[in-house]
Amino acid sequence: MVYTIAERVEVIFIYGAQQNCAGATARMFNDRHTDKRMDHSYVRALVEATGSVKNQKRQGDRVVDEVRQMEVIGQFVLNPTSSLRQMSALTGLSYSSVRKVTKLHKFHPYKMQNVQELSEDDFDLRIEFCERMTDMIIQNLILIQNIYFSDECTFFFNGYVNKHNVRYRSNENPHICRETHTQAPLECMGGHSW
Protein backbone atom coordinates (compact mmCIF):
# COMPACT_ATOMS: atom_id res chain seq x y z
CA MET A 1 0.00 0.00 0.00
CA VAL A 2 1.19 3.53 -0.74
CA TYR A 3 1.18 6.06 2.11
CA THR A 4 1.38 9.82 1.75
CA ILE A 5 4.26 11.79 3.23
CA ALA A 6 1.87 13.21 5.86
CA GLU A 7 0.87 9.67 6.88
CA ARG A 8 4.53 8.63 7.15
CA VAL A 9 5.29 11.65 9.34
CA GLU A 10 2.31 10.70 11.50
CA VAL A 11 3.73 7.17 11.86
CA ILE A 12 7.07 8.59 13.06
CA PHE A 13 5.31 10.72 15.71
CA ILE A 14 3.14 7.78 16.84
CA TYR A 15 6.25 5.59 17.03
CA GLY A 16 7.92 8.08 19.40
CA ALA A 17 4.79 8.39 21.53
CA GLN A 18 4.47 4.58 21.73
CA GLN A 19 8.02 4.32 23.13
CA ASN A 20 9.48 2.85 19.92
CA CYS A 21 7.05 -0.08 19.62
CA ALA A 22 6.34 -0.89 15.97
CA GLY A 23 3.36 -3.16 16.74
CA ALA A 24 1.58 -0.56 18.88
CA THR A 25 2.33 2.11 16.26
CA ALA A 26 0.77 0.01 13.48
CA ARG A 27 -2.33 -0.71 15.60
CA MET A 28 -2.83 2.98 16.47
CA PHE A 29 -2.36 4.05 12.85
CA ASN A 30 -4.86 1.39 11.69
CA ASP A 31 -7.38 2.58 14.29
CA ARG A 32 -7.09 6.15 13.01
CA HIS A 33 -7.17 5.16 9.33
CA THR A 34 -9.71 2.38 8.92
CA ASP A 35 -9.38 2.43 5.13
CA LYS A 36 -5.68 1.49 5.29
CA ARG A 37 -3.82 -1.43 6.83
CA MET A 38 -0.26 -0.97 8.04
CA ASP A 39 1.99 -3.78 9.24
CA HIS A 40 4.56 -3.49 12.04
CA SER A 41 7.31 -4.48 9.57
CA TYR A 42 6.50 -1.38 7.47
CA VAL A 43 6.78 0.80 10.60
CA ARG A 44 10.16 -0.73 11.44
CA ALA A 45 11.42 -0.26 7.86
CA LEU A 46 10.24 3.36 7.84
CA VAL A 47 11.95 4.14 11.14
CA GLU A 48 15.18 2.41 10.10
CA ALA A 49 15.26 4.26 6.74
CA THR A 50 17.80 6.96 5.99
CA GLY A 51 16.00 9.61 8.04
CA SER A 52 13.65 10.75 5.31
CA VAL A 53 9.98 9.94 4.83
CA LYS A 54 10.16 10.66 1.09
CA ASN A 55 9.88 7.81 -1.41
CA GLN A 56 13.17 5.97 -1.76
CA LYS A 57 14.77 5.88 -5.19
CA ARG A 58 14.94 2.32 -6.48
CA GLN A 59 18.31 0.76 -7.07
CA GLY A 60 19.32 -1.22 -10.13
CA ASP A 61 17.95 -1.32 -13.64
CA ARG A 62 14.24 -0.45 -13.32
CA VAL A 63 13.45 -0.23 -16.99
CA VAL A 64 15.07 -2.42 -19.59
CA ASP A 65 15.20 -0.78 -23.01
CA GLU A 66 13.59 -2.46 -26.03
CA VAL A 67 16.93 -3.60 -27.49
CA ARG A 68 17.81 -5.51 -24.31
CA GLN A 69 14.25 -6.89 -24.11
CA MET A 70 14.51 -8.22 -27.66
CA GLU A 71 17.91 -9.72 -26.82
CA VAL A 72 16.38 -11.67 -23.90
CA ILE A 73 13.35 -12.81 -25.92
CA GLY A 74 15.58 -13.73 -28.88
CA GLN A 75 17.81 -15.84 -26.64
CA PHE A 76 14.76 -17.65 -25.25
CA VAL A 77 13.52 -18.31 -28.80
CA LEU A 78 16.93 -19.81 -29.67
CA ASN A 79 17.21 -21.81 -26.45
CA PRO A 80 13.80 -22.07 -24.76
CA THR A 81 15.02 -24.47 -22.06
CA SER A 82 17.37 -21.88 -20.52
CA SER A 83 16.64 -20.91 -16.94
CA LEU A 84 16.21 -17.31 -15.82
CA ARG A 85 19.58 -17.49 -14.04
CA GLN A 86 21.32 -18.76 -17.16
CA MET A 87 19.70 -16.00 -19.21
CA SER A 88 20.76 -13.43 -16.61
CA ALA A 89 24.39 -14.57 -16.90
CA LEU A 90 24.20 -14.67 -20.70
CA THR A 91 22.70 -11.19 -21.18
CA GLY A 92 24.31 -9.40 -18.23
CA LEU A 93 20.93 -8.30 -16.86
CA SER A 94 19.84 -8.99 -13.31
CA TYR A 95 17.67 -12.02 -12.56
CA SER A 96 14.70 -9.80 -11.68
CA SER A 97 15.04 -7.83 -14.94
CA VAL A 98 15.04 -11.03 -17.00
CA ARG A 99 11.96 -12.22 -15.10
CA LYS A 100 10.20 -8.86 -15.75
CA VAL A 101 11.00 -9.09 -19.47
CA THR A 102 9.56 -12.61 -19.70
CA LYS A 103 6.40 -11.49 -17.88
CA LEU A 104 6.09 -8.39 -20.07
CA HIS A 105 6.25 -10.48 -23.26
CA LYS A 106 4.07 -13.26 -21.76
CA PHE A 107 6.78 -15.92 -21.93
CA HIS A 108 5.72 -18.62 -19.46
CA PRO A 109 7.70 -21.62 -18.20
CA TYR A 110 5.90 -24.68 -19.56
CA LYS A 111 6.65 -28.14 -18.22
CA MET A 112 7.60 -30.94 -20.52
CA GLN A 113 5.16 -33.85 -20.44
CA ASN A 114 6.48 -37.39 -20.28
CA VAL A 115 4.41 -39.80 -22.35
CA GLN A 116 4.80 -43.54 -22.66
CA GLU A 117 6.56 -44.73 -25.78
CA LEU A 118 4.24 -46.88 -27.93
CA SER A 119 5.35 -49.50 -30.40
CA GLU A 120 3.35 -50.86 -33.33
CA ASP A 121 2.31 -53.97 -31.36
CA ASP A 122 0.91 -51.97 -28.43
CA PHE A 123 -2.34 -51.11 -30.21
CA ASP A 124 -3.10 -54.77 -30.98
CA LEU A 125 -2.12 -55.80 -27.45
CA ARG A 126 -4.52 -53.22 -25.98
CA ILE A 127 -7.43 -54.56 -28.06
CA GLU A 128 -6.56 -58.15 -27.11
CA PHE A 129 -6.48 -57.19 -23.42
CA CYS A 130 -9.89 -55.49 -23.66
CA GLU A 131 -11.41 -58.53 -25.39
CA ARG A 132 -9.91 -60.91 -22.81
CA MET A 133 -11.14 -58.78 -19.87
CA THR A 134 -14.62 -58.54 -21.40
CA ASP A 135 -14.80 -62.35 -21.70
CA MET A 136 -13.57 -62.80 -18.11
CA ILE A 137 -16.14 -60.31 -16.76
CA ILE A 138 -18.96 -62.07 -18.64
CA GLN A 139 -17.87 -65.40 -17.10
CA ASN A 140 -17.40 -63.98 -13.57
CA LEU A 141 -19.60 -60.95 -12.76
CA ILE A 142 -17.82 -60.18 -9.46
CA LEU A 143 -14.35 -60.13 -11.04
CA ILE A 144 -14.14 -56.33 -10.91
CA GLN A 145 -14.68 -56.40 -7.15
CA ASN A 146 -11.55 -58.56 -6.81
CA ILE A 147 -9.25 -56.17 -8.74
CA TYR A 148 -6.84 -54.13 -6.63
CA PHE A 149 -6.23 -50.53 -7.75
CA SER A 150 -3.43 -48.33 -6.42
CA ASP A 151 -1.82 -44.91 -6.83
CA GLU A 152 1.71 -45.49 -7.96
CA CYS A 153 4.90 -43.50 -8.05
CA THR A 154 8.04 -44.76 -9.75
CA PHE A 155 11.51 -43.77 -8.58
CA PHE A 156 14.38 -44.23 -11.04
CA PHE A 157 17.96 -44.90 -9.99
CA ASN A 158 19.56 -44.18 -13.38
CA GLY A 159 19.32 -40.36 -13.41
CA TYR A 160 15.91 -40.18 -15.07
CA VAL A 161 14.90 -36.61 -15.94
CA ASN A 162 12.52 -35.00 -13.47
CA LYS A 163 10.02 -33.05 -15.58
CA HIS A 164 9.59 -30.51 -12.76
CA ASN A 165 13.17 -29.33 -13.34
CA VAL A 166 12.77 -28.91 -17.10
CA ARG A 167 11.03 -25.78 -18.34
CA TYR A 168 10.35 -24.57 -21.87
CA ARG A 169 9.82 -20.81 -22.08
CA SER A 170 7.51 -19.60 -24.80
CA ASN A 171 4.63 -17.19 -25.33
CA GLU A 172 2.43 -20.16 -26.35
CA ASN A 173 2.21 -23.64 -24.87
CA PRO A 174 4.25 -25.82 -27.26
CA HIS A 175 2.86 -29.07 -25.76
CA ILE A 176 6.33 -30.59 -25.66
CA CYS A 177 6.27 -34.36 -25.11
CA ARG A 178 9.13 -36.73 -24.43
CA GLU A 179 8.64 -40.43 -25.07
CA THR A 180 9.85 -42.70 -22.30
CA HIS A 181 10.54 -46.41 -22.41
CA THR A 182 7.99 -48.69 -20.83
CA GLN A 183 10.58 -51.04 -19.26
CA ALA A 184 13.08 -48.73 -17.60
CA PRO A 185 15.87 -50.48 -15.63
CA LEU A 186 16.70 -49.82 -11.98
CA GLU A 187 13.42 -48.53 -10.70
CA CYS A 188 11.51 -48.80 -7.43
CA MET A 189 7.75 -48.41 -7.14
CA GLY A 190 5.87 -47.10 -4.13
CA GLY A 191 2.21 -46.39 -3.78
CA HIS A 192 -0.99 -46.00 -1.84
CA SER A 193 -3.94 -48.31 -2.40
CA TRP A 194 -7.60 -47.36 -2.44
Secondary structure, 3 states (H helix, E strand, C coil): CCCCHHHHHHHHHHHHHCCCCHHHHHHHHHHHCCCCCCCHHHHHHHHCCCCCCCCCCCCCCCCCCHHHHHHHHHHHHHCCCCCHHHHHHHHCCCHHHHHHHHHHCCCEEEECEEEECCCHHHHHHHHHHHHHHHHHHHHCCCHHHHCCCEEEEEEECCCCCCHHHCEEEECCCCCCEEEECCCCCCEEEEEEEC
